[in-house]
């Protein structure tokens, strides 16, 4: 029986490396998977998402954090919904009205920045906590965890590429 990983970590030493890691996991994504991003301002959430979108056939120049529009939709191998909940901190009602769960139900890959501001109950979620290093501003630590069969399988396949 294949081992299904539930928690995994990786490191990046540059913006380009972060894009590459994002592209690597992006190659294993399928519709209905939601990735929730956690991390401080400037930690690399949008850069990571550019890598994911690159793997899904979306030009990186159009991938921008939807801080003011809240949700951007992109068309690639699969449709992608990219949400940024930064401006909605503390407004769970506004977040609920976005109906983000419906994106997963409708076959999108859902990518959510500032996920700590929301409340997510979906079948397949990958959480990515991004930590910065005070001694090396280019270094990032990514801690991945997954819930749901497809998300755990995706994380396990991705982990193989980094070992």
C-alpha positions in Angstrom: 0.0 0.0 0.0 1.3 3.5 -0.9 2.2 5.7 2.0 0.0 8.8 2.0 1.8 11.8 3.6 -0.2 14.2 5.8 2.6 16.6 6.8 5.7 17.6 4.9 8.1 20.6 4.8 10.4 22.2 2.3 12.7 25.2 2.1 13.3 27.9 -0.5 16.3 30.2 -0.8 15.0 32.5 -3.5 11.9 33.8 -5.3 12.8 31.6 -8.3 13.1 28.6 -6.0 9.7 29.4 -4.5 8.1 29.6 -8.0 9.7 26.2 -8.8 8.3 24.6 -5.7 4.9 26.0 -6.5 5.2 24.7 -10.1 6.1 21.3 -8.7 3.1 20.9 -6.5 0.9 22.5 -9.2 1.7 19.7 -11.6 -0.1 17.3 -9.2 -3.2 19.3 -8.6 -6.7 18.3 -9.8 -10.0 20.1 -9.8 -11.7 20.3 -6.4 -8.5 20.7 -4.4 -8.2 23.8 -2.2 -4.9 25.2 -1.1 -5.0 27.5 1.9 -2.0 29.8 2.4 -0.9 31.1 5.8 2.0 33.6 6.3 2.9 37.1 7.1 2.8 40.0 4.6 5.6 39.5 2.1 6.2 35.8 2.9 5.8 34.7 -0.7 2.2 33.5 -1.0 1.6 35.1 -4.3 5.0 34.1 -5.7 4.2 30.5 -4.7 0.8 30.8 -6.5 2.5 32.1 -9.6 4.4 28.8 -9.7 1.2 26.7 -9.3 -0.4 28.7 -12.1 2.6 28.3 -14.3 2.2 24.5 -14.0 -1.4 24.8 -14.9 -0.7 26.7 -18.1 -1.4 30.2 -16.8 0.9 33.1 -17.7 2.6 34.3 -14.5 2.3 38.0 -15.6 -1.5 37.8 -15.2 -1.3 36.2 -11.7 -1.6 39.1 -9.2 -2.8 39.1 -5.6 -6.5 40.0 -5.7 -6.2 42.2 -2.6 -8.9 44.6 -3.8 -11.0 42.4 -6.2 -10.9 39.6 -3.6 -11.1 36.8 -6.2 -9.4 36.4 -9.6 -10.3 33.6 -12.0 -7.7 32.2 -14.4 -8.2 29.7 -17.2 -5.5 27.0 -17.7 -5.4 23.2 -17.8 -8.0 23.6 -15.0 -9.9 26.7 -14.0 -8.3 28.4 -11.0 -9.9 30.7 -8.5 -7.3 32.8 -6.6 -8.7 34.5 -3.5 -7.1 37.0 -1.1 -8.9 37.5 2.2 -6.5 40.1 3.7 -9.0 43.0 3.5 -11.7 40.8 5.0 -10.0 40.1 8.3 -12.7 39.7 11.0 -15.6 39.8 8.5 -16.6 36.2 8.4 -20.0 37.1 7.0 -18.4 38.8 3.9 -16.2 35.8 3.4 -19.1 33.4 3.7 -20.9 35.5 1.0 -18.0 34.8 -1.4 -19.1 31.1 -1.4 -15.6 30.0 -2.0 -16.6 26.4 -1.4 -18.6 26.5 -4.6 -15.4 26.9 -6.6 -14.2 23.5 -5.5 -17.6 22.0 -6.1 -17.5 23.4 -9.7 -14.2 21.9 -10.6 -11.8 24.8 -9.9 -8.5 24.6 -8.1 -9.0 27.1 -5.3 -6.0 29.0 -4.0 -6.6 31.2 -0.9 -4.2 33.7 0.5 -4.7 34.9 4.1 -6.7 31.8 4.8 -6.5 32.4 8.6 -9.3 35.0 8.0 -11.8 32.4 6.7 -13.4 29.2 7.8 -13.1 26.3 5.3 -14.9 23.0 5.3 -14.1 21.2 2.1 -13.2 17.6 1.3 -9.7 18.1 0.0 -7.5 20.8 1.5 -3.8 21.4 1.4 -2.5 23.9 4.0 0.7 25.7 3.4 2.2 27.7 6.2 5.0 30.0 5.0 7.6 31.1 7.5 10.3 33.7 6.9 13.8 33.7 8.4 14.9 36.8 10.2 18.6 36.0 9.5 18.1 35.3 5.8 15.3 37.4 4.2 15.4 35.1 1.1 14.8 31.9 3.0 11.3 30.5 3.3 10.1 27.4 5.2 7.0 25.8 3.8 5.0 23.4 6.0 2.5 21.4 4.1 -0.4 19.5 5.6 -3.4 17.8 3.9 -6.9 16.6 4.7 -8.9 14.5 2.4 -7.9 11.5 0.3 -7.1 13.4 -2.9 -5.2 16.2 -1.1 -3.1 13.7 0.9 -2.3 11.8 -2.3 -1.3 15.0 -4.1 1.0 16.0 -1.2 2.6 12.5 -1.2 3.3 12.7 -4.9 4.7 16.2 -4.6 6.9 15.2 -1.7 8.5 12.5 -3.9 9.8 15.3 -6.2 11.7 17.0 -3.4 13.4 14.1 -1.9 
